[in-house]
Amino acid sequence: MQLGKIVGTVVASQKDQQLEGMKFHLVQTTDLTGAVTGKPIVAVDSVGAGVGELILFASGSSARQTETTNNRPVDAVIMAIVDLVEVGGETLYRK
């Protein structure tokens, strides 16, 4: 799992049947405080997250192991919305 921030939305009117009904977001990896650090990727949203939220996502074969994405042609999935990041008793991020 990786921390990421949703920075945009992707709309595809024509897509493989296995992707019908799925919502796509642009996600960039972040540091522990939520500051963007990486290049954007497209991820399927399995939890109803929105633009600007800090999330947990998985990529590669792990992305196909949620109920939403099971055996579907996806390479990244958003699987949690982060409320708090705490390290050593110090809060680094709070929603």
C-alpha positions in Angstrom: 0.0 0.0 0.0 1.0 3.6 -0.7 -0.2 7.0 0.5 -1.5 9.2 -2.3 -3.6 12.2 -2.9 -6.4 12.4 -5.5 -5.6 15.2 -7.8 -8.2 14.8 -10.5 -10.8 12.6 -12.2 -10.7 10.6 -15.4 -13.8 10.0 -17.5 -13.8 7.3 -20.2 -17.1 7.0 -22.2 -15.7 4.0 -24.1 -14.1 1.2 -22.0 -13.8 -2.5 -21.6 -17.0 -4.1 -20.3 -15.2 -5.2 -17.2 -14.7 -1.5 -16.3 -18.3 -0.4 -16.7 -19.6 1.4 -13.7 -16.1 2.1 -12.2 -15.0 5.6 -11.2 -11.4 6.6 -12.1 -9.2 9.2 -10.3 -5.7 10.6 -10.9 -3.6 9.8 -7.9 -0.1 11.1 -6.9 2.0 9.5 -4.2 2.6 11.6 -1.1 4.9 11.8 1.9 3.5 11.2 5.4 2.2 14.8 5.7 0.2 14.5 2.5 2.6 16.6 0.3 2.6 15.3 -3.3 5.8 13.6 -4.4 5.2 11.4 -7.4 3.9 11.3 -10.9 0.1 10.9 -11.5 -1.4 7.4 -12.1 -5.0 6.4 -12.9 -6.7 4.3 -10.1 -10.1 2.7 -9.7 -12.0 4.1 -6.7 -13.5 1.3 -4.6 -14.4 3.5 -1.5 -16.0 6.7 -2.8 -13.1 9.0 -2.3 -13.0 12.5 -3.7 -10.6 15.0 -5.2 -8.1 16.4 -2.6 -8.4 13.5 -0.2 -5.4 11.5 1.2 -5.9 7.8 0.4 -4.3 4.4 0.5 -3.8 2.7 -2.8 -2.3 -0.5 -4.2 -0.8 -1.1 -7.6 0.2 -4.1 -9.7 -1.4 -7.5 -9.1 -2.5 -6.4 -5.6 -4.9 -3.9 -7.3 -7.0 -6.8 -8.5 -7.6 -8.3 -5.1 -10.5 -6.1 -3.9 -14.2 -7.0 -4.3 -14.6 -4.2 -6.8 -11.6 -5.0 -8.9 -11.3 -8.8 -8.6 -9.9 -10.3 -11.9 -10.5 -7.0 -13.7 -7.9 -5.3 -16.0 -6.8 -2.6 -13.5 -3.3 -1.7 -12.3 -4.2 0.6 -9.3 -7.0 0.7 -6.8 -8.0 3.2 -4.1 -8.9 1.1 -1.1 -9.0 3.5 1.9 -9.5 7.2 2.8 -7.0 8.3 5.4 -8.2 10.2 8.4 -4.9 10.4 10.4 -1.2 9.7 10.0 0.7 9.5 13.3 4.4 8.6 13.7 6.0 8.3 17.1 3.1 10.0 18.9 3.3 13.0 16.5 0.4 13.7 14.2 1.7 14.4 10.7 -1.7 14.5 8.9 -5.3 14.9 10.1 -8.3 15.1 7.8 
